Structures are given as C-alpha cells and as structure tokens.
Amino acid sequence: MTPPPASVAADAPYPEPRYAWYVVGVLMIAYTFSFIDRQVLNLLVGPIRADLGLTDTEISLLQGFAFAVFYTSCGIPLGVLADRVSRRWLIAIGITVWSVMTAACGLARSFGQLFAARVGVGVGEAALSPPAYSMIADLFPPERRGRAASVYYMGVQLGSSLALLVGGPLIELASRIGPLEFPYIGVVRPWQLAFIAVGLPGILVALVVATLTEPPRRCPPGLGGSSGISWAAHFSRHRRAYAGHFAGFALLSLVAYGIGAWAPTFMSRTYGWGPGSIGLLYGVLTLTVGTTGVYAGGWLADWLRKGGRPDAPLRAACIGAAAIWLPAATAPLMPSAGLAVLLAVPNTFLLGFPFGIAAAAIQEITPSNLRGRATALYLFFSTLVGLGAGPTVVALVTDHVFRDDQMLRYSLSLVSGTLIPIVVGILAVTLRPFRLAVEDQ
C-alpha cells in the first residue's frame, strides 16, 4: 500500500471540479455495490434456510450481528489507517475484500461458513466510508462539500433500491437456470449463484478506484492551527460538538432503521399487500424520491454555507429532522393504503435528507489528519445504535407495550413521534458548539 501524498496548505487550489465530481461518482458506485452486497441476503432467506437447515435466529445473526458488529468494530482502526496511508488504495482493497467475501457466501455449505463470509463482507465495507469522506473533503471547498457528500451517500439509496428491483429478477433467473456443477467447487445452487453474480463485479469497481489520483490532504500536521493536534486533545476541546452530532444522528438512525425494517411488514399486516407490490413500491420510492431527498439535503447545506452560516450542514440536518416528524408519526395511522403510500413519499424524501450531510458535518469540524477516525466514530455509533437497536426497539414496543402483532402501526408511530423531537432538540443545542468548532479549524 502506497503512502499518502504530500500535504498542502489549507488555501491551496482545489482539484479541477470535473475530475473531483468524477471521483465522487466512482465512490458513489462503490457505495452502491456495497449496499447491494450487504442486502442481497435478505432476498435469499427462504432458499438458504431450506438448503442449510437454519433457524430464524441463525438467519437474523447473518443479517445483523455478523455484519454490523464487525463493520463497526473494524471501522475505527481502519479510520485511523485512512489518516495515515493512501486512501484510494485502502478503498480499493476494501472493495476487493467485500466483493470476494460476497462471492464466498455462494460457496458456503454451512452456517459457520456463511457467518464467516458475512463477517468478511462487514470488514471490507468498513474500509470504504471513512477514507471516502476524507477524500471528498480534500476535493471540494466547504461551500460545495454538502452536495458532494450527499451524491456519495446516494449510493445507499441506489444500492437499497437496486437490491429490490434487480436482485429479485436476478434470483428468479438463477432459479430458472437451476443448480450448476463446477470443477473443484461442486454443485452451486441458485441462491449461491446469486451471491457470486452480485459479488464478483465489485472487483472491477476496485480496479477503477485504484486508478484515481489521491488528493493532497489540507491543513497537515506542522502547518499550525489545530491541524497538528492529537485526536484526544481535539476531541476534548470540541467534545460537545462531537457528542451532540453522534447522539443526534445515532437516534435518527434508530428511527430510520426501525421504519425501514418494519415498513414492509406494516403494509402487509395493515393493508394486506403482497411482497411483490411492497418491493416495487419501496424500490421505486427509494430510487427516485430517496435519492432526491439526499441531494436536497446537500444542496440546502451548501446554500446555507454560502449565506455565511458556518454550522450549515448541521443546521440543514436539523431542519430535515424537524420536517419528517409529522409525516413519520402519522403515516402508519392512515385508514387506507392509498393515504399511507401518499405519506410514504415525503417520508422517503425526508429520511434521506439529513444523512447525506451528516458525515460532511464531521469533515467541517475535524482537521484533515483526523478525519478518517472521526468519520469512523460517527459510523460506529450510527450503525451500532441504528442497525443494532432500531428494528428491535419497534419490535419491543409491539410485543411488550401493545402486545398485539396487528398494532405494529402504533409502534411505528410511537417510536417516530417520540424520538424525532429528541433528535431535533439535540441537534439544535449542538449548533453553537458546532459553530465554535468550525471557527477553530
């Protein structure tokens, strides 16, 4: 792995915009592939259970624990590494690892082998976002970072929607082909073939990433200011800004993951929709309205920054969180499926609105030599709290508060209606310490 390039002063010219956007586009494609590889398992639960004889508990461990725990725990050391080595090579290696491990899921013959492969997917994907956001911050001036970070984050929406819209037909095609036999490998069943088909193309993305030019880091150690400060000293000085950011977005992630996990089941239990209709609805909404919401959040952050607000990304996220409260709390209570779908449009738009700029906000208050680990810490808390607790919190309310599966709609409403105002309050009181942290850079 090559060392990082030479650093430059904070006021050095930025790279040519066309090339900077090209880099963002490549990174967005990588993020898209990561979410396809992450979520394809959810479409294969039935055949995997049948072939490997797994229980629902074992499947849930493959979906959540095997990926999330190692994704978050490996993210911090990889974030530290991103501050010290070539970021493009770190990303390229990470893409290769998760792509190969996704394909390895297609060679699994037991729960243990599939679990190990899913761990590998989580470890590989942990190497993407910390160095990616750090590169974006060095490619764009502050007043354009919001949109750039949001375009990168569109990979979440694109990957999630393509997993639904493309993954289903791909699995059906593999099923029609039937089991295939390969030398040295043996029989490969349709669900295994699906893993191999979505995993291996990622290696081509890794090769493209390896051709990118590593942008020089700005405000390097030794040039004065806070750029040469240690992580402990910097975090201690601005602990209120970081703590408010981490807490606010972690709780917002909990709401988002809770809605995302249970919205399909809500449509099924409440209105009797089938899996095909549900997948088409949320796939199309995520691909269109969701990506638009992510970009809109970045646009608003950049507009506020141009207007002279140093807290622009956090302020824009706070506005988006406040706007989603009413539709998120009321959509599950609609008396008809048509009204629920109608409110799903602003819900999908606004759920993506704050998250594209969440990591961009971290870049604004963090010196260049510390951005990898700061981003990794943000992802640690948001993923662990969001993915780790979001779906479970909604389920606990259904099981232990309402004690009726058909009351899921009220659980979704209660969780959203209660937690979102807390998020808005946390982000609002963090605006001042965030401004001070920006001005200290």
C-alpha positions as CSV (number, residue, x, y, z in Angstrom):
1,M,0.0,0.0,0.0
2,T,1.5,3.3,-1.0
3,P,2.0,6.1,1.5
4,P,-0.3,9.2,1.4
5,P,0.6,12.0,-0.9
6,A,2.3,15.2,0.2
7,S,0.1,17.6,2.1
8,V,-0.7,21.2,1.1
9,A,-1.8,24.3,2.8
10,A,-5.5,24.9,3.5
11,D,-5.7,27.7,0.9
12,A,-4.1,25.7,-1.9
13,P,-6.2,25.4,-5.1
14,Y,-8.7,22.6,-5.2
15,P,-8.6,20.0,-8.0
16,E,-10.4,20.7,-11.2
17,P,-14.2,20.4,-10.5
18,R,-14.9,18.0,-13.3
19,Y,-12.4,15.5,-12.0
20,A,-13.5,16.0,-8.4
21,W,-17.1,15.1,-9.4
22,Y,-15.7,12.1,-11.4
23,V,-14.1,10.8,-8.2
24,V,-17.4,11.3,-6.3
25,G,-19.2,9.4,-9.0
26,V,-16.8,6.4,-8.7
27,L,-17.1,6.4,-4.9
28,M,-20.9,6.5,-5.2
29,I,-20.8,3.5,-7.5
30,A,-18.6,1.7,-4.9
31,Y,-21.1,2.6,-2.1
32,T,-24.0,1.3,-4.3
33,F,-22.2,-2.0,-4.8
34,S,-21.6,-2.2,-1.0
35,F,-25.3,-1.9,-0.2
36,I,-26.3,-4.4,-2.9
37,D,-23.8,-6.9,-1.5
38,R,-24.9,-6.1,2.1
39,Q,-28.7,-6.6,1.4
40,V,-28.9,-9.4,-1.1
41,L,-29.0,-11.9,1.7
42,N,-32.4,-10.5,2.7
43,L,-33.9,-11.7,-0.6
44,L,-32.5,-15.2,-0.2
45,V,-33.7,-16.2,3.3
46,G,-36.1,-18.9,2.1
47,P,-33.8,-21.0,-0.1
48,I,-30.9,-20.5,2.4
49,R,-33.0,-21.8,5.3
50,A,-34.2,-24.7,3.2
51,D,-30.8,-25.8,1.9
52,L,-28.7,-25.3,5.1
53,G,-31.5,-26.1,7.6
54,L,-31.1,-22.8,9.5
55,T,-33.4,-21.3,12.1
56,D,-34.8,-17.8,12.1
57,T,-32.3,-16.9,14.9
58,E,-29.4,-18.0,12.8
59,I,-30.7,-16.1,9.8
60,S,-31.0,-12.9,11.9
61,L,-27.4,-13.3,13.1
62,L,-26.3,-13.4,9.4
63,Q,-28.4,-10.4,8.6
64,G,-27.4,-8.2,11.6
65,F,-24.8,-9.4,14.0
66,A,-22.2,-11.0,11.7
67,F,-22.2,-7.8,9.5
68,A,-22.9,-4.9,11.9
69,V,-20.6,-5.9,14.8
70,F,-17.5,-6.4,12.7
71,Y,-18.4,-3.5,10.4
72,T,-18.5,-1.1,13.4
73,S,-15.6,-2.6,15.3
74,C,-13.2,-2.6,12.3
75,G,-14.3,0.8,11.2
76,I,-12.3,2.7,13.9
77,P,-8.9,1.1,13.3
78,L,-9.5,1.4,9.5
79,G,-10.4,5.0,10.1
80,V,-7.1,5.6,11.9
81,L,-5.4,3.8,8.9
82,A,-7.2,6.1,6.5
83,D,-5.4,9.1,8.2
84,R,-2.0,7.6,7.6
85,V,-2.0,5.7,4.2
86,S,-3.2,6.2,0.7
87,R,-7.0,6.4,0.9
88,R,-7.7,5.2,-2.7
89,W,-5.7,2.0,-2.1
90,L,-7.4,1.4,1.2
91,I,-10.8,1.7,-0.5
92,A,-9.7,-0.5,-3.4
93,I,-8.6,-3.2,-1.1
94,G,-11.8,-2.9,1.0
95,I,-13.9,-3.3,-2.2
96,T,-12.0,-6.3,-3.3
97,V,-12.4,-7.9,0.2
98,W,-16.1,-7.5,0.5
99,S,-16.7,-8.5,-3.2
100,V,-14.7,-11.7,-2.8
101,M,-16.4,-12.4,0.5
102,T,-19.9,-11.8,-1.0
103,A,-19.0,-14.4,-3.7
104,A,-17.7,-16.6,-1.0
105,C,-21.2,-16.6,0.6
106,G,-22.1,-18.5,-2.6
107,L,-19.7,-21.3,-1.7
108,A,-20.9,-21.7,1.8
109,R,-22.0,-25.2,2.8
110,S,-22.9,-24.5,6.5
111,F,-24.0,-21.8,8.9
112,G,-20.4,-21.3,10.1
113,Q,-19.0,-20.8,6.6
114,L,-21.8,-18.3,5.7
115,F,-21.3,-16.5,9.0
116,A,-17.5,-16.2,8.4
117,A,-18.2,-14.9,4.8
118,R,-20.6,-12.3,6.1
119,V,-18.0,-11.1,8.7
120,G,-15.6,-10.6,5.7
121,V,-18.3,-8.5,3.9
122,G,-18.6,-6.3,7.0
123,V,-14.8,-5.9,7.4
124,G,-14.3,-5.0,3.7
125,E,-17.2,-2.4,3.7
126,A,-15.7,-0.8,6.9
127,A,-12.8,0.4,4.7
128,L,-15.0,2.5,2.4
129,S,-16.7,5.5,4.0
130,P,-14.0,6.9,6.4
131,P,-11.4,7.4,3.6
132,A,-14.1,8.3,1.1
133,Y,-15.5,11.2,3.1
134,S,-11.9,12.3,3.9
135,M,-11.1,12.4,0.1
136,I,-14.3,14.3,-0.7
137,A,-13.4,17.0,1.9
138,D,-10.0,17.4,0.2
139,L,-11.5,17.6,-3.3
140,F,-14.1,20.3,-2.6
141,P,-14.2,23.7,-0.8
142,P,-16.6,23.9,2.2
143,E,-19.4,25.6,0.3
144,R,-19.6,22.6,-2.1
145,R,-19.0,19.7,0.3
146,G,-22.6,19.2,1.2
147,R,-23.7,18.3,-2.3
148,A,-20.6,16.2,-2.9
149,A,-21.1,14.2,0.3
150,S,-24.8,13.8,-0.5
151,V,-24.1,12.5,-4.0
152,Y,-21.7,9.9,-2.5
153,Y,-24.4,8.9,0.1
154,M,-26.9,8.4,-2.8
155,G,-25.2,5.0,-3.1
156,V,-27.2,3.9,-0.1
157,Q,-30.5,4.6,-1.8
158,L,-29.3,3.3,-5.2
159,G,-27.9,0.1,-3.6
160,S,-31.0,-0.5,-1.5
161,S,-33.4,0.1,-4.4
162,L,-31.4,-2.0,-6.9
163,A,-31.2,-4.8,-4.4
164,L,-35.0,-4.9,-4.5
165,L,-35.6,-4.1,-8.2
166,V,-32.7,-6.0,-9.7
167,G,-32.0,-8.6,-7.0
168,G,-35.4,-10.2,-7.3
169,P,-35.3,-10.8,-11.1
170,L,-31.6,-12.0,-10.8
171,I,-32.6,-14.5,-8.2
172,E,-35.5,-15.7,-10.4
173,L,-33.1,-16.1,-13.3
174,A,-30.7,-18.1,-11.2
175,S,-33.6,-20.3,-10.1
176,R,-34.6,-21.0,-13.7
177,I,-31.0,-21.9,-14.5
178,G,-31.1,-24.4,-11.6
179,P,-28.1,-26.0,-9.8
180,L,-24.8,-25.9,-11.7
181,E,-21.8,-28.1,-11.2
182,F,-18.2,-26.7,-11.4
183,P,-14.9,-28.4,-11.2
184,Y,-13.3,-28.4,-7.7
185,I,-16.3,-26.5,-6.3
186,G,-19.1,-29.0,-6.8
187,V,-22.8,-28.2,-7.1
188,V,-23.8,-24.5,-6.9
189,R,-27.4,-23.9,-6.1
190,P,-29.4,-20.8,-7.4
191,W,-29.1,-18.8,-4.2
192,Q,-25.4,-19.4,-4.2
193,L,-25.1,-18.4,-7.8
194,A,-26.9,-15.1,-6.9
195,F,-24.2,-14.3,-4.3
196,I,-21.5,-15.0,-6.8
197,A,-23.2,-12.9,-9.5
198,V,-23.5,-9.8,-7.4
199,G,-20.2,-10.1,-5.7
200,L,-17.6,-10.6,-8.4
201,P,-18.4,-7.4,-10.5
202,G,-17.3,-5.3,-7.5
203,I,-13.7,-6.3,-8.3
204,L,-14.0,-4.2,-11.5
205,V,-15.0,-1.2,-9.3
206,A,-11.9,-1.8,-7.2
207,L,-9.7,-1.6,-10.2
208,V,-11.3,1.7,-11.2
209,V,-10.8,3.1,-7.7
210,A,-7.1,2.2,-7.9
211,T,-6.7,4.4,-10.9
212,L,-7.9,7.5,-9.1
213,T,-5.5,10.3,-8.1
214,E,-5.1,10.7,-4.4
215,P,-6.0,14.3,-3.4
216,P,-3.5,16.0,-1.2
217,R,-4.5,16.5,2.5
218,R,-5.2,20.0,3.6
219,C,-4.0,21.7,6.9
220,P,-1.4,18.9,7.5
221,P,0.4,18.5,10.8
222,G,3.2,21.1,11.3
223,L,1.4,23.9,9.5
224,G,0.0,25.4,12.6
225,G,-3.6,25.8,13.9
226,S,-5.4,22.7,15.0
227,S,-4.3,20.6,12.1
228,G,-1.4,19.1,14.1
229,I,-3.3,18.5,17.3
230,S,-3.8,15.0,18.6
231,W,-7.1,13.3,18.4
232,A,-7.6,13.2,22.2
233,A,-6.8,16.9,22.5
234,H,-9.0,17.9,19.6
235,F,-12.0,15.8,20.7
236,S,-11.7,17.0,24.3
237,R,-11.7,20.6,23.1
238,H,-14.8,20.1,21.0
239,R,-16.5,17.2,22.8
240,R,-19.9,19.0,22.9
241,A,-20.0,19.3,19.1
242,Y,-19.0,15.7,18.6
243,A,-21.2,14.3,21.3
244,G,-24.2,16.2,20.1
245,H,-23.6,15.1,16.5
246,F,-23.0,11.5,17.4
247,A,-26.1,11.3,19.7
248,G,-28.4,13.1,17.4
249,F,-27.6,11.1,14.3
250,A,-27.5,7.8,16.2
251,L,-31.1,8.3,17.4
252,L,-32.2,9.4,14.0
253,S,-30.6,6.3,12.5
254,L,-32.5,4.2,15.1
255,V,-35.8,5.7,13.7
256,A,-34.7,5.3,10.1
257,Y,-33.6,1.7,10.5
258,G,-36.8,0.9,12.5
259,I,-39.0,2.3,9.8
260,G,-37.0,0.6,7.1
261,A,-37.1,-2.8,8.8
262,W,-40.8,-2.8,9.6
263,A,-42.5,-0.7,6.9
264,P,-42.9,-3.7,4.5
265,T,-44.4,-5.8,7.3
266,F,-46.6,-2.9,8.2
267,M,-48.0,-2.7,4.7
268,S,-48.6,-6.4,4.7
269,R,-50.3,-6.7,8.2
270,T,-52.3,-3.5,7.9
271,Y,-53.4,-3.4,4.3
272,G,-52.8,-6.9,3.1
273,W,-50.2,-6.1,0.5
274,G,-48.1,-8.9,-1.0
275,P,-44.3,-9.0,-1.2
276,G,-44.2,-8.1,-4.9
277,S,-46.2,-4.9,-4.5
278,I,-44.2,-3.9,-1.4
279,G,-40.9,-4.5,-3.0
280,L,-41.9,-2.5,-6.1
281,L,-43.2,0.4,-4.0
282,Y,-40.2,0.8,-1.8
283,G,-37.7,0.1,-4.5
284,V,-39.1,2.8,-6.8
285,L,-39.6,5.3,-3.9
286,T,-36.0,4.8,-2.7
287,L,-34.6,5.1,-6.2
288,T,-36.4,8.3,-7.1
289,V,-37.7,10.2,-4.0
290,G,-35.0,8.9,-1.7
291,T,-32.0,9.9,-3.8
292,T,-33.7,13.3,-4.5
293,G,-34.0,13.9,-0.7
294,V,-30.3,13.1,-0.1
295,Y,-29.3,15.6,-2.8
296,A,-31.7,18.2,-1.5
297,G,-30.1,18.0,2.0
298,G,-26.7,18.6,0.5
299,W,-28.0,21.5,-1.6
300,L,-29.6,23.2,1.4
301,A,-26.3,22.8,3.4
302,D,-24.3,24.4,0.6
303,W,-26.8,27.2,0.2
304,L,-26.7,28.0,3.9
305,R,-22.9,27.9,3.9
306,K,-22.8,30.4,1.0
307,G,-25.1,32.6,3.1
308,G,-22.4,32.8,5.8
309,R,-23.6,30.1,8.2
310,P,-20.6,28.0,9.4
311,D,-23.0,25.5,11.0
312,A,-24.7,24.9,7.6
313,P,-24.6,21.1,7.4
314,L,-25.8,20.5,11.0
315,R,-28.5,23.2,10.6
316,A,-29.7,21.7,7.4
317,A,-29.9,18.2,9.0
318,C,-31.8,19.7,12.0
319,I,-34.3,21.3,9.5
320,G,-34.8,17.9,7.8
321,A,-35.3,16.0,11.0
322,A,-37.9,18.5,12.2
323,A,-39.7,18.3,8.9
324,I,-40.0,14.5,9.0
325,W,-41.7,14.3,12.4
326,L,-45.3,14.8,11.4
327,P,-45.4,12.5,8.3
328,A,-43.4,9.8,10.1
329,A,-45.7,9.8,13.1
330,T,-48.9,9.9,11.1
331,A,-48.2,7.7,8.0
332,P,-48.7,4.4,10.0
333,L,-52.1,5.6,11.2
334,M,-53.7,6.2,7.8
335,P,-57.0,4.5,7.3
336,S,-56.2,3.4,3.8
337,A,-53.2,2.1,1.9
338,G,-53.5,4.9,-0.6
339,L,-53.1,7.5,2.1
340,A,-50.2,5.6,3.6
341,V,-48.4,5.4,0.2
342,L,-49.1,9.1,-0.3
343,L,-47.3,9.9,3.0
344,A,-44.5,7.4,2.2
345,V,-43.3,9.9,-0.5
346,P,-42.4,12.7,2.0
347,N,-41.2,10.1,4.5
348,T,-38.7,8.6,2.0
349,F,-37.6,12.1,0.8
350,L,-37.0,13.4,4.3
351,L,-35.4,10.2,5.7
352,G,-32.6,10.6,3.3
353,F,-32.4,14.4,3.7
354,P,-30.1,14.6,6.8
355,F,-27.9,11.6,6.3
356,G,-26.0,12.7,3.2
357,I,-24.7,15.7,5.1
358,A,-24.1,14.0,8.5
359,A,-20.6,12.9,7.6
360,A,-20.0,16.2,5.7
361,A,-20.6,18.0,9.0
362,I,-17.9,15.9,10.7
363,Q,-15.4,17.0,8.0
364,E,-16.1,20.6,8.8
365,I,-15.0,20.4,12.5
366,T,-12.1,17.9,12.0
367,P,-8.6,18.6,10.9
368,S,-7.6,16.7,7.7
369,N,-5.2,14.4,9.6
370,L,-8.0,13.2,11.9
371,R,-11.0,12.9,9.5
372,G,-10.8,9.2,8.9
373,R,-11.1,8.2,12.6
374,A,-13.7,10.9,13.3
375,T,-15.9,9.6,10.4
376,A,-15.4,6.0,11.6
377,L,-16.6,7.0,15.1
378,Y,-19.7,8.6,13.6
379,L,-20.4,5.5,11.6
380,F,-19.7,3.3,14.7
381,F,-22.4,5.0,16.8
382,S,-24.9,5.5,14.0
383,T,-24.7,1.9,12.7
384,L,-24.5,0.2,16.1
385,V,-27.5,2.2,17.5
386,G,-29.4,2.4,14.3
387,L,-29.0,-1.1,12.8
388,G,-28.3,-2.7,16.1
389,A,-31.3,-1.3,18.0
390,G,-33.7,0.3,15.5
391,P,-35.6,-2.8,14.4
392,T,-35.6,-4.3,17.9
393,V,-37.0,-1.1,19.6
394,V,-40.0,-1.2,17.3
395,A,-40.5,-4.9,17.9
396,L,-40.2,-4.5,21.7
397,V,-42.9,-1.8,21.7
398,T,-45.2,-4.1,19.6
399,D,-44.5,-7.2,21.8
400,H,-44.4,-5.6,25.3
401,V,-46.4,-2.4,25.1
402,F,-49.3,-3.2,22.7
403,R,-48.9,-7.0,22.9
404,D,-50.5,-7.5,19.5
405,D,-48.8,-8.0,16.1
406,Q,-51.6,-6.0,14.4
407,M,-50.6,-3.0,16.5
408,L,-47.3,-2.6,14.6
409,R,-48.7,0.6,13.1
410,Y,-49.0,2.2,16.5
411,S,-45.4,1.1,17.4
412,L,-44.0,2.8,14.4
413,S,-46.0,5.9,15.1
414,L,-45.0,6.0,18.8
415,V,-41.2,5.4,18.2
416,S,-41.1,8.1,15.4
417,G,-43.3,10.6,17.3
418,T,-41.3,10.3,20.5
419,L,-37.7,10.1,19.3
420,I,-37.6,12.6,16.4
421,P,-38.4,15.6,18.7
422,I,-35.5,14.5,20.9
423,V,-33.2,14.4,17.8
424,V,-34.2,17.9,16.8
425,G,-33.6,19.1,20.3
426,I,-30.1,17.5,20.5
427,L,-29.1,18.9,17.1
428,A,-30.4,22.4,17.9
429,V,-28.4,22.7,21.1
430,T,-25.4,21.4,19.3
431,L,-25.4,24.2,16.7
432,R,-23.4,26.7,18.9
433,P,-20.6,24.3,19.9
434,F,-20.5,23.1,16.3
435,R,-20.0,26.7,15.1
436,L,-17.2,27.2,17.5
437,A,-15.5,24.0,16.3
438,V,-15.8,25.2,12.7
439,E,-14.3,28.5,13.5
440,D,-11.4,26.8,15.4
441,Q,-10.2,25.0,12.2
